[in-house]
Amino acid sequence: MTSASAALPQQPGRTKAFLRLVMIEHSVFALPFAYIASLTAMFQWDKNIHWGRLLLVTVAMVGLRTFAMAVNRIIDREIDARNPRTAHRELVTGAMSVKHAWTGALIALVVFLGAAALLNPLCLALAPIAVIPMVVYPYGKRFTNFPQAILGLAQAMGPVGGWLAISGSWSWDAVILGLAVGVWIGGFDLIYACQDVETDRKVGVMSVPARFGIPAAIWGARACHTVTTALFVWYAVVTDAGAFFWLGLLIVAGAFVYEHTIVRPNDLSRLNRAFFSVNGFIGIALFVCALLDLLVRGLTV
């Protein structure tokens, strides 16, 4: 067997490792809100779903998120190696080399920029700005106790970008939705960070739980999700949302209550359920309700 033929089976393994590295399935947290923004912009524009543009929004979102996650893992690989919870990650175990991770990240960045260019000139012009917080966030835990604020800013760009992709112009309605998403994700990341308090304090990683304690982080998350709910309501008002969207907000509010019932300062045993299951459900549930609302109000498939 030649060295070339021996190398062939390794590529699928590297691809699978890269997809695990960037946790591609977690796109579910951001994509639904980019879709809500895009579809609302389409409704206000001509009440038709433009599938080509929606596909480009999907490609852009997944490309940017993949780049962000890969860069995060590359920058944090030494910290990950010192944390028992993250020591199994691909760059720590050697399942993925730094070189291949950078290759995947740069490919994802090119895909994002290419999709932005195909959408409209404004999207392409603003695309580099969207990249900045994605790179700054991993460093945030090294210089601020509030890295979740940087994460929230990064995530807020999804709905804004989704709206820009359709309208080609700035929208404050999209900013409201973006802020809601940013505060929401920043809030549940406060909860997620609680599981690493002891390790973070030992290795010098900065975060709200590490600096102020788990109870402060949990209460901070509750405050964030209260603000998130208020922002969703504001968005519903300014976009003249109908009954199905308001039903979605009731479902989201109920999910928030449930999330903060199962996660308490003295009981983090169901943290993963709160982080993955509940928050994944929130995004999908609100998207389904928003889509139904737009269809009932006249959005044409």
Wavefront OBJ file of the C-alpha trace (Angstrom):
o trace
v 0.000 0.000 0.000
v 1.399 3.352 -0.963
v 1.648 6.229 1.468
v -0.896 8.138 -0.621
v -3.480 5.353 -0.448
v -2.827 4.865 3.242
v -3.567 8.512 3.832
v -6.949 8.451 2.094
v -9.006 6.971 4.976
v -7.689 9.641 7.342
v -9.574 12.539 5.720
v -13.097 11.465 6.793
v -11.716 11.022 10.310
v -10.340 14.562 10.325
v -13.610 15.911 8.965
v -15.605 14.121 11.647
v -13.195 15.347 14.301
v -13.530 18.914 13.048
v -17.325 18.719 13.146
v -17.108 17.459 16.714
v -14.614 20.201 17.506
v -16.987 22.970 16.411
v -20.100 21.182 17.748
v -21.937 21.803 14.489
v -25.244 20.640 15.981
v -25.281 23.677 18.283
v -26.185 25.859 15.324
v -29.723 25.226 16.557
v -29.226 27.992 19.127
v -28.635 30.803 16.632
v -30.150 29.750 13.303
v -33.842 29.963 14.320
v -33.512 33.638 15.188
v -31.694 34.491 11.976
v -34.597 32.786 10.198
v -37.161 34.769 12.198
v -35.435 38.011 11.218
v -35.050 36.984 7.572
v -38.641 35.818 7.198
v -40.014 38.917 8.918
v -37.979 41.079 6.526
v -39.383 39.079 3.598
v -42.896 39.549 4.946
v -42.408 43.299 5.158
v -40.775 43.395 1.730
v -43.148 41.466 -0.553
v -44.663 38.680 1.607
v -42.807 35.981 -0.348
v -40.237 33.497 0.921
v -37.066 33.856 -1.139
v -35.520 30.428 -0.774
v -32.230 31.306 -2.433
v -31.564 34.113 0.012
v -32.665 31.955 2.926
v -30.147 29.329 1.827
v -27.396 31.949 1.697
v -28.363 33.139 5.196
v -28.017 29.540 6.388
v -24.615 29.138 4.737
v -23.399 32.459 6.151
v -24.602 31.674 9.680
v -23.133 28.178 9.769
v -19.888 29.414 8.216
v -19.422 32.210 10.736
v -20.385 30.065 13.702
v -18.032 27.280 12.552
v -15.184 29.782 12.230
v -15.950 31.191 15.681
v -16.047 27.789 17.370
v -12.852 26.597 15.684
v -10.969 29.747 16.687
v -12.348 29.434 20.202
v -11.071 25.883 20.512
v -7.658 26.784 19.030
v -7.118 29.749 21.351
v -8.385 27.886 24.420
v -6.631 24.562 23.844
v -4.137 25.026 26.702
v -6.913 26.041 29.102
v -9.009 23.090 27.919
v -6.125 20.726 28.670
v -6.123 21.845 32.321
v -9.869 21.358 32.794
v -11.069 17.749 33.359
v -14.403 18.574 31.662
v -12.743 19.761 28.442
v -9.591 17.634 28.428
v -11.225 15.241 25.922
v -11.557 17.915 23.239
v -9.981 17.103 19.907
v -7.129 19.621 20.026
v -6.161 18.376 23.479
v -6.221 14.668 22.692
v -4.573 15.060 19.289
v -7.587 13.817 17.318
v -7.342 17.133 15.443
v -4.142 19.073 14.833
v -3.950 22.836 15.209
v -3.004 23.080 11.533
v -6.125 21.231 10.422
v -8.281 23.217 12.828
v -6.966 26.460 11.327
v -7.589 25.084 7.839
v -11.200 24.314 8.717
v -11.626 27.717 10.369
v -10.302 29.595 7.350
v -12.461 27.579 4.958
v -15.494 28.424 7.102
v -14.508 32.110 7.060
v -14.232 32.094 3.263
v -17.646 30.431 3.045
v -19.122 33.115 5.297
v -17.588 35.975 3.326
v -18.625 34.383 0.043
v -22.234 34.042 1.187
v -22.215 37.645 2.421
v -20.914 38.826 -0.957
v -23.665 36.946 -2.781
v -26.346 38.483 -0.562
v -25.718 42.202 -1.011
v -22.952 44.843 -0.765
v -23.947 45.940 2.754
v -23.653 42.402 4.094
v -20.183 42.091 2.599
v -19.117 45.495 3.932
v -20.271 44.641 7.477
v -19.054 41.033 7.439
v -15.583 41.843 8.865
v -17.247 43.639 11.779
v -19.207 40.471 12.564
v -15.955 38.500 12.703
v -14.314 40.719 15.353
v -16.271 39.607 18.469
v -15.922 35.992 17.360
v -12.147 36.312 17.722
v -12.185 38.569 20.784
v -14.524 36.327 22.812
v -12.032 33.506 23.517
v -9.606 36.090 24.895
v -12.339 37.706 26.995
v -11.946 35.250 29.854
v -8.338 36.425 30.139
v -9.075 40.116 30.752
v -12.652 40.509 32.001
v -14.980 38.871 34.501
v -17.797 39.309 31.988
v -16.827 37.309 28.884
v -20.513 36.394 28.469
v -21.146 40.014 27.449
v -18.773 39.557 24.496
v -20.454 36.264 23.630
v -23.830 37.980 23.738
v -22.608 40.698 21.372
v -21.331 38.067 18.964
v -24.629 36.168 19.007
v -26.688 39.349 18.629
v -25.308 39.773 15.132
v -27.176 36.742 13.782
v -30.675 38.262 13.591
v -29.280 41.622 12.477
v -27.370 39.920 9.682
v -30.395 37.844 8.716
v -32.475 40.995 8.281
v -29.740 42.824 6.378
v -29.401 39.851 4.067
v -32.983 40.342 2.885
v -33.566 44.077 3.085
v -30.079 45.373 2.324
v -30.707 48.145 4.833
v -30.378 48.731 8.569
v -33.313 47.816 10.824
v -33.753 48.698 14.479
v -36.405 45.986 14.714
v -33.655 43.469 13.952
v -31.433 45.096 16.584
v -34.128 44.487 19.214
v -34.316 40.824 18.245
v -30.523 40.609 18.162
v -30.256 42.077 21.655
v -32.843 39.580 22.893
v -30.812 36.694 21.480
v -27.523 38.084 22.797
v -28.849 38.575 26.329
v -30.506 35.143 26.222
v -27.335 33.312 25.181
v -25.167 35.355 27.538
v -27.565 34.393 30.325
v -27.510 30.669 29.763
v -23.729 30.770 29.333
v -23.598 32.179 32.873
v -25.309 28.981 33.984
v -23.006 26.802 31.897
v -19.893 28.459 33.353
v -20.941 27.453 36.866
v -19.682 23.905 36.362
v -16.093 25.133 35.901
v -15.824 27.447 38.912
v -13.164 25.534 40.833
v -11.005 24.825 37.775
v -11.351 28.394 36.499
v -10.158 29.774 39.820
v -7.166 27.426 39.816
v -6.022 28.211 36.277
v -6.904 31.900 36.354
v -9.843 31.900 33.943
v -12.096 34.889 34.562
v -15.895 34.635 34.661
v -18.866 35.793 36.705
v -19.156 32.483 38.630
v -15.407 32.375 39.308
v -15.290 35.980 40.522
v -18.656 36.449 42.215
v -19.794 32.893 42.958
v -22.412 30.506 41.623
v -25.431 32.167 43.305
v -24.553 35.511 41.698
v -24.225 33.833 38.297
v -27.593 32.077 38.628
v -29.310 35.298 39.639
v -27.539 37.076 36.808
v -28.889 34.485 34.371
v -32.396 34.962 35.740
v -32.076 38.712 35.235
v -30.803 38.166 31.693
v -33.720 35.941 30.797
v -36.192 38.403 32.269
v -34.678 41.091 30.044
v -34.745 38.655 27.107
v -38.472 38.103 27.562
v -39.064 41.858 27.685
v -37.064 42.347 24.481
v -39.026 39.603 22.723
v -42.224 41.379 23.737
v -40.835 44.662 22.409
v -39.951 42.989 19.127
v -43.456 41.537 18.865
v -44.965 44.984 19.391
v -42.796 46.852 16.862
v -43.322 44.182 14.177
v -47.085 43.935 14.790
v -46.794 40.230 15.546
v -49.941 38.130 15.629
v -51.416 35.541 17.950
v -49.056 32.678 17.097
v -45.973 34.752 17.898
v -47.461 35.761 21.234
v -48.194 32.093 21.899
v -44.534 31.417 21.202
v -43.550 34.032 23.755
v -45.729 32.331 26.369
v -43.977 29.043 25.593
v -40.566 30.730 25.871
v -41.493 32.343 29.187
v -42.628 28.952 30.494
v -39.383 27.359 29.339
v -37.376 30.028 31.156
v -39.318 29.373 34.352
v -38.684 25.647 33.983
v -34.984 26.203 33.285
v -34.522 28.235 36.423
v -36.538 25.757 38.453
v -34.244 22.852 37.627
v -30.983 24.805 38.044
v -30.327 26.270 41.463
v -27.189 27.596 43.161
v -27.003 24.490 45.368
v -28.058 21.999 42.692
v -26.375 21.923 39.285
v -27.146 18.253 38.624
v -29.519 19.100 35.764
v -27.377 21.840 34.258
v -26.851 20.039 30.955
v -30.590 19.544 30.532
v -31.114 23.262 31.112
v -28.315 24.269 28.763
v -28.839 21.928 25.836
v -32.430 20.685 25.925
v -34.323 23.700 27.236
v -32.434 26.347 25.286
v -32.528 24.304 22.093
v -36.279 23.961 22.573
v -36.674 27.719 23.091
v -35.121 28.586 19.735
v -37.074 25.979 17.776
v -40.388 26.691 19.518
v -40.241 30.423 18.920
v -39.206 29.927 15.298
v -42.111 27.561 14.611
v -44.581 29.964 16.205
v -43.096 32.958 14.358
v -43.275 31.086 11.048
v -46.896 30.079 11.637
v -47.707 33.669 12.539
v -46.172 35.036 9.350
v -47.891 32.384 7.207
v -51.275 33.142 8.753
v -50.715 36.849 8.151
v -49.983 36.304 4.473
v -46.389 35.150 3.963
v -46.349 33.063 0.785
v -44.236 29.939 0.543
l 1 2 3 4 5 6 7 8 9 10 11 12 13 14 15 16 17 18 19 20 21 22 23 24 25 26 27 28 29 30 31 32 33 34 35 36 37 38 39 40 41 42 43 44 45 46 47 48 49 50 51 52 53 54 55 56 57 58 59 60 61 62 63 64 65 66 67 68 69 70 71 72 73 74 75 76 77 78 79 80 81 82 83 84 85 86 87 88 89 90 91 92 93 94 95 96 97 98 99 100 101 102 103 104 105 106 107 108 109 110 111 112 113 114 115 116 117 118 119 120 121 122 123 124 125 126 127 128 129 130 131 132 133 134 135 136 137 138 139 140 141 142 143 144 145 146 147 148 149 150 151 152 153 154 155 156 157 158 159 160 161 162 163 164 165 166 167 168 169 170 171 172 173 174 175 176 177 178 179 180 181 182 183 184 185 186 187 188 189 190 191 192 193 194 195 196 197 198 199 200 201 202 203 204 205 206 207 208 209 210 211 212 213 214 215 216 217 218 219 220 221 222 223 224 225 226 227 228 229 230 231 232 233 234 235 236 237 238 239 240 241 242 243 244 245 246 247 248 249 250 251 252 253 254 255 256 257 258 259 260 261 262 263 264 265 266 267 268 269 270 271 272 273 274 275 276 277 278 279 280 281 282 283 284 285 286 287 288 289 290 291 292 293 294 295 296 297 298 299 300 301
